[in-house]
Amino acid sequence: MSRSAGVQDKDASLRTRIIFWFAKRKMGRVPVGVRVRALDSKFMNAALRMDLYAAGRGVTPMKLKELAQLKVAAMVGCPF
């Protein structure tokens, strides 16, 4: 079974291309996860809102959020 490549740049809608541009600006490339999310617009909207909410200002300091992300990445064996 092959993996999904997600939405490619040439097939993306204007809104999706804008999201790809922001992802590329932040991470240097468009991750496959973002491309796969773009296959379903409702899922992409929900995931985008969740990401913005999690990254937003709140009670938890940003350094603690970044530390938690690193810990989870190490626990699941993330390569980067």
C-alpha positions in Angstrom: 0.0 0.0 0.0 1.5 3.3 -1.0 1.4 6.5 1.0 -0.7 9.5 -0.1 1.3 12.3 -1.6 -1.4 14.9 -0.8 -2.3 17.9 -2.8 0.4 19.1 -5.2 1.0 22.8 -5.8 -0.5 22.8 -9.3 -3.7 21.2 -8.0 -4.1 23.4 -5.0 -6.8 26.0 -4.6 -6.0 29.6 -3.8 -6.6 29.2 -0.1 -4.6 26.0 0.0 -1.7 27.7 -1.8 -1.7 30.5 0.8 -1.6 27.9 3.6 1.3 26.2 1.7 3.1 29.5 1.4 2.8 30.1 5.2 4.0 26.6 5.9 7.0 27.0 3.6 7.8 30.3 5.1 7.8 28.9 8.6 9.5 25.5 8.0 11.4 26.0 4.7 9.2 23.5 2.9 5.6 22.2 2.8 5.4 19.1 5.0 3.6 16.0 3.7 1.2 16.3 6.6 0.0 19.7 5.4 -0.4 18.4 1.9 -2.5 15.4 3.1 -4.6 17.7 5.3 -5.4 19.7 2.2 -7.2 16.6 0.6 -10.2 17.4 2.8 -11.1 21.0 3.2 -13.1 20.5 6.5 -10.2 18.6 8.0 -7.8 21.2 6.9 -9.8 24.0 8.4 -10.2 22.1 11.7 -6.5 21.2 11.9 -5.5 24.8 11.0 -7.7 26.2 13.8 -6.3 23.7 16.3 -2.7 24.6 15.3 -3.4 28.3 15.7 -5.1 27.8 19.0 -2.3 25.6 20.3 0.4 28.1 19.2 -1.5 31.2 20.4 -0.8 33.1 23.5 -2.3 31.7 26.7 -1.4 30.5 30.1 1.4 28.2 29.0 4.7 29.9 28.2 6.1 29.4 24.7 9.3 27.8 26.0 7.2 25.1 27.8 5.2 24.4 24.6 8.4 24.0 22.6 9.8 21.7 25.2 6.6 19.6 25.2 6.8 19.3 21.4 10.4 18.1 21.6 9.5 15.5 24.2 6.6 14.1 22.2 8.8 14.0 19.0 11.5 12.1 20.9 8.8 9.7 22.4 7.4 8.8 19.0 10.7 8.6 17.2 10.3 11.7 15.0 13.4 12.0 12.6 13.6 15.8 12.9 
